[in-house]
Structure formats: C-alpha cells, structure tokens
Amino acid sequence: MKDIQLLIKDTEKKLTEKFKYKNPHLVPKIEKVIIHRGLGESLTNSAVLEKTYDLFYSITGQKPVFTKAKKSISNFKLREGQIVGCKVTLRAKKMHNFLTNLIFLSLPKIRDFRGISKKGCDQFGNFSFGIKDDSIFPESTTDLDKLRGMDITICTSSSTKEELLYYLECIGIPFKV
C-alpha cells in the first residue's frame, strides 16, 4: 500500500512544475478533512446516534461531535437543541491515515465504482463528495440495520478549481473520466 505523505510530497513537486510557483508557500496543501452525517432519522430512532458515533470513532480514531439544531422548524418536527448531525474534523496524521484508508482500501470496495464526480469543487479550494454505503470501510461492523451514507469534504489551500482537481488527481483520488 502506498503512503499518502510520499504522494503529497511528489504532488507538491508536480504542482510547482505545472503552475510555476515562485514561492513554496503558494503550493496548495490539504488543511483538513471533514466527515459528516445528517441524523434526521434520530428523532424517531435514537439507536442511530450511538451507531454513528461508534462508526465514526472506529473509522477515524477520533471522537465525533454531535451538531444541534439552531432553530425550531415545525414543518420538520424539529426543536432547537435537538441533535441533527454528527461530524469529525481530521488534521495532520489522522487525516493522512484516513485519506490512505479511503483512497486505497475503501473506494475500491464500492460495487460498480466508476469514479468520483468532479462537480464537488467550490471556489474556496474545497472538494466534497458523498458515500452512500458506510460498510465499505474495514472498521465498520456488520450489524447494520440500514444503509447510511456520509459526506466527506477535503479542504485545501488551492485558489483555483484547476489546481484543486490536479492536486487530488495526483494524490490518487479516482475521478470519473
């Protein structure tokens, strides 16, 4: 299995050659990775909270944080302060471990996988995509009552979409052709 840190160093050299950066601080870097799951289902099924917490903790090695509703919305039967999501923000070594696991172990396990869409870029250097099935991770347990997905956001310091996509391609994220 490849080491993501070596790939990142090689990618920084390729970026410097392609975009001709004069200052090494201009070369984009991955700042953080955010993993999130909406838990609207937790209003009727409270076991989802514990399962999501355990899954995120086992995948990332870091305790997740529950997000709470800021406002009450009667149409959604939502009250202020109720738990509506779970997220983990990864940096440094845990981020590198997660990306290695995601790129080289988990994504290839997706059935009929044809790549990730390039549409997840924004103008701030972030790339977001969703995974529909969390059982692709080796750490997930087999006692799943329902398929649940998660959103993954990779935050970088790149200033253009072209830089961002080239950077992610070089570190090994498989995009659709």
Disulfide bonds with the S-S distance in Angstrom:
none
